[in-house]
């Protein structure tokens, strides 16, 4: 049973006009079903006039300090000329209604106090879950609670994270006072939901900020997820390598199966399987190939592959050292090109330097005298291009 809390709410009293200064004052009261309600009527100025409390059925409960109704739940709290207070314990929904405090002046003055009774929602229950659930199947979980007044609010959470996209239904109970509310959570089962805690939370003002919660732990079955981890990122001949097959599934996968290039492991003496681990010692080129790890459980099977390439450490060293033959070839080419360039440059310079115009023109040597030689020389200047002499 939740804590029995009475909430007093101020309300404007209903005052009847009459004798000056004499007015009864009351307050509305809200109480949780099963709790205790205190009804108080005060009069600031009273000339010994009687006060009376009556219930919604207009039955007198107390007239001053005299009990009028035989109900063990109703007791006198305080009675004086200025105040009449009573209590109603173990309040039920049928006690809800308008209570009247009367001041017997001429005429009688009254003030109304409305008693509101909150219906406490029952502890919620989650239905629709069957264990286990296969990955990919649709799940419909329903949370239901009855007896709330006013209607309770239902919220869903998955691992403390609220789920918003839900259906909500409210129905009036047979007593026409309380409500039954239900909410449905609809989703596809995923492997990430395995072990998740789904909770249904019921919030209601009668619960005094302490919601009622129902929880369900999900169990999802799914095929294995497989991954191979290598201990050596650059395996070389003569070294060893360890391949670890990690598999995760539910139910837990059976021992894994190792194969090479679609067949059995060719060298059991060097290739040793221990559970999920494949160890290969003294690696050589024949170990190159595709290694497959396969895991299975009652739901299904899955596999993954690892391509092993064994490297030659000597070839690697030769690639990293200087290539003397290549360097020698480059030097020879450079020397040859240089020599050819020098020879061509020399020939070019010799051709241009050895070209000249000579005064010893053709026929000058045979001239009979000096005058004729000069005339021949002048003629040779006119046709200088024809008088060029080359030395190579």
MIDO-203974 format. One record per residue (C-alpha): residue in one letter; y negated, z, x. Coordinates in steps of 0.02 Angstrom, whole numbers, padded with zeros to 5 digits, always signed. Layout:
N
aYZX...
END
This chain:
392
x+00000+00000+00000x-00169-00048+00076x-00303+00083+00105x-00389+00133-00057x-00571+00091-00031x-00705+00109-00163x-00855-00005-00146x-01011+00051-00236x-01128-00087-00291x-01305-00057-00352x-01342-00126-00523x-01491-00113-00633x-01454+00023-00761x-01461-00020-00944x-01598+00094-01012x-01631+00129-01196x-01808+00169-01246x-01834+00343-01315x-01898+00510-01253x-02012+00487-01104x-01934+00522-00932x-01753+00539-00989x-01648+00389-00932x-01465+00388-00873x-01432+00295-00710x-01263+00220-00660x-01189+00102-00529x-01056-00034-00536x-00896+00009-00444x-00767-00099-00356x-00599-00024-00313x-00433-00086-00246x-00286-00078-00365x-00202+00090-00341x-00360+00169-00271x-00480+00296-00345x-00642+00253-00434x-00788+00376-00447x-00905+00352-00595x-01072+00444-00582x-01211+00459-00712x-01376+00542-00664x-01530+00593-00760x-01687+00637-00664x-01767+00735-00807x-01658+00817-00937x-01701+00950-01063x-01523+01013-01083x-01464+00854-01167x-01276+00816-01158x-01200+00674-01056x-01042+00577-01098x-00929+00449-01012x-00827+00325-01116x-00706+00187-01065x-00710-00001-01110x-00615+00041-01270x-00757+00161-01315x-00642+00311-01297x-00731+00467-01237x-00670+00524-01068x-00783+00673-01038x-00918+00755-01143x-01016+00863-01021x-00877+00964-00935x-00753+00947-01077x-00609+00822-01057x-00585+00717-01211x-00445+00596-01164x-00273+00653-01109x-00253+00553-00951x-00199+00647-00796x-00279+00515-00687x-00454+00558-00749x-00535+00715-00676x-00705+00797-00677x-00799+00790-00513x-00966+00867-00559x-01051+00918-00722x-01231+00978-00738x-01386+00942-00841x-01434+00807-00716x-01264+00730-00673x-01093+00693-00745x-00968+00624-00619x-00784+00588-00651x-00644+00505-00550x-00505+00388-00604x-00356+00388-00483x-00216+00261-00464x-00325+00128-00542x-00235-00018-00621x-00295-00191-00672x-00301-00134-00853x-00435-00005-00806x-00558-00143-00766x-00705-00159-00883x-00872-00089-00935x-00891+00102-00939x-01036+00184-01033x-01137+00339-00993x-01228+00408-01145x-01374+00529-01148x-01382+00612-01320x-01566+00607-01352x-01644+00545-01511x-01604+00402-01508x-01455+00400-01388x-01488+00315-01221x-01349+00226-01126x-01316+00146-00957x-01170+00031-00916x-01061+00030-00757x-00937-00109-00731x-00774-00061-00645x-00698-00206-00547x-00517-00189-00492x-00457-00298-00347x-00278-00360-00355x-00194-00342-00185x-00099-00498-00130x+00084-00476-00089x+00144-00501+00088x+00156-00690+00116x+00317-00781+00150x+00347-00946+00241x+00479-01061+00169x+00541-01236+00207x+00594-01206+00387x+00770-01251+00441x+00824-01218+00619x+00840-01316+00725x+00728-01466+00688x+00753-01632+00778x+00606-01711+00866x+00520-01837+00754x+00575-01757+00591x+00444-01712+00461x+00417-01527+00432x+00342-01451+00274x+00309-01265+00283x+00245-01173+00130x+00158-01004+00130x+00149-00912-00035x+00075-00748-00097x+00057-00675-00273x-00043-00538-00360x-00214-00569-00287x-00373-00545-00388x-00479-00643-00358x-00370-00780-00282x-00332-00750-00098x-00370-00872+00043x-00230-00941+00153x-00256-01007+00330x-00130-01084+00451x-00121-01060+00639x-00013-01136+00775x-00014-01033+00936x-00176-00949+00878x-00261-01118+00849x-00309-01146+00669x-00238-01299+00580x-00361-01371+00456x-00271-01515+00370x-00168-01417+00241x-00140-01419+00052x-00195-01273-00058x-00135-01228-00233x-00194-01088-00349x-00101-01034-00508x-00139-00897-00633x-00004-00765-00653x+00077-00720-00819x-00035-00566-00840x-00185-00685-00840x-00274-00570-00719x-00201-00608-00547x-00161-00768-00453x-00021-00844-00350x-00084-00954-00209x+00015-01066-00093x-00025-01181+00052x+00081-01317+00133x+00078-01369+00316x+00146-01545+00344x+00177-01619+00517x+00301-01715+00627x+00404-01609+00745x+00365-01638+00929x+00446-01568+01086x+00281-01483+01126x+00305-01379+00967x+00465-01300+01031x+00437-01113+01043x+00268-01124+00956x+00223-00983+00837x+00163-01043+00668x+00075-00909+00568x+00011-00900+00390x-00135-00781+00365x-00191-00713+00197x-00371-00654+00186x-00435-00552+00038x-00574-00427+00008x-00447-00297-00046x-00365-00296+00126x-00513-00210+00209x-00530-00343+00348x-00345-00325+00393x-00261-00489+00342x-00079-00504+00299x+00017-00621+00414x+00186-00708+00408x+00252-00793+00565x+00384-00923+00606x+00441-00974+00780x+00483-01160+00789x+00641-01224+00871x+00635-01410+00909x+00782-01505+00985x+00745-01660+01090x+00823-01779+01216x+00806-01739+01402x+00654-01786+01504x+00709-01837+01680x+00614-01846+01846x+00672-01870+02028x+00583-01778+02170x+00610-01834+02351x+00600-01718+02501x+00553-01860+02621x+00415-01986+02586x+00458-02094+02740x+00645-02081+02773x+00704-02151+02940x+00874-02189+03012x+00963-02032+03071x+00864-01917+02959x+00916-01831+02797x+00844-01839+02622x+00862-01727+02470x+00837-01800+02295x+00814-01672+02157x+00840-01725+01976x+00733-01620+01860x+00786-01630+01678x+00714-01538+01531x+00783-01545+01356x+00845-01440+01211x+00986-01397+01206x+00988-01381+01396x+01055-01543+01472x+01228-01549+01547x+01251-01573+01736x+01168-01735+01789x+01260-01893+01844x+01208-01980+02007x+01244-02165+02039x+01192-02296+02167x+01156-02477+02119x+01249-02452+01955x+01407-02382+02033x+01477-02225+02111x+01405-02152+02270x+01486-02254+02412x+01496-02119+02545x+01544-01949+02472x+01553-01871+02646x+01369-01901+02680x+01311-01906+02498x+01341-01733+02426x+01298-01686+02247x+01265-01503+02210x+01214-01478+02030x+01054-01578+02008x+01029-01608+02194x+01088-01760+02293x+01086-01736+02484x+01109-01886+02601x+01131-01852+02787x+01120-01969+02939x+01028-02105+02845x+01058-02287+02891x+01014-02458+02821x+01168-02462+02711x+01095-02318+02610x+00955-02430+02547x+00964-02456+02359x+00924-02388+02187x+00983-02213+02146x+00993-02164+01963x+00996-01990+01889x+01057-01973+01710x+01049-01818+01600x+01113-01794+01423x+01129-01664+01287x+01195-01669+01108x+01034-01754+01051x+01040-01900+01172x+01027-01955+01353x+00893-02014+01472x+00883-02073+01653x+00764-02118+01792x+00778-02212+01957x+00726-02191+02139x+00722-02336+02263x+00772-02281+02438x+00713-02381+02589x+00773-02318+02758x+00653-02367+02900x+00694-02411+03081x+00602-02287+03194x+00610-02409+03344x+00533-02552+03247x+00396-02435+03194x+00363-02383+03375x+00358-02567+03431x+00230-02604+03297x+00120-02461+03352x+00125-02503+03543x+00023-02643+03629x+00093-02822+03622x+00073-02881+03805x+00135-03058+03770x+00004-03080+03637x-00133-03013+03749x-00079-03130+03892x-00080-03280+03777x-00255-03240+03717x-00319-03223+03896x-00241-03391+03946x-00324-03480+03802x-00492-03404+03844x-00478-03458+04029x-00426-03635+03981x-00569-03656+03859x-00692-03590+03988x-00631-03714+04125x-00641-03861+04005x-00816-03813+03957x-00871-03806+04140x-00797-03978+04180x-00878-04062+04031x-01045-03982+04070x-01035-04045+04252x-00997-04223+04200x-01140-04223+04077x-01265-04164+04207x-01201-04290+04338x-01222-04437+04219x-01403-04399+04181x-01451-04356+04359x-01371-04517+04436x-01467-04638+04326x-01623-04713+04407x-01723-04875+04422x-01712-04956+04592x-01836-05074+04673x-01690-05162+04753x-01671-05279+04607x-01543-05416+04597x-01593-05560+04716x-01716-05453+04818x-01601-05445+04965x-01593-05633+04969x-01783-05661+04954x-01846-05773+05094x-02005-05672+05115x-02095-05516+05061x-02199-05599+04924x-02045-05661+04837x-01963-05490+04847x-02114-05409+04764x-02114-05537+04624x-01929-05505+04595x-01961-05316+04593x-02098-05335+04460x-01980-05434+04354x-01847-05301+04368x-01965-05170+04297x-01984-05274+04138x-01796-05272+04111x-01768-05095+04173x-01620-05067+04059x-01526-05207+04143x-01564-05139+04318x-01487-04967+04295x-01358-04917+04421x-01233-04777+04385x-01144-04666+04507x-00997-04567+04453
END
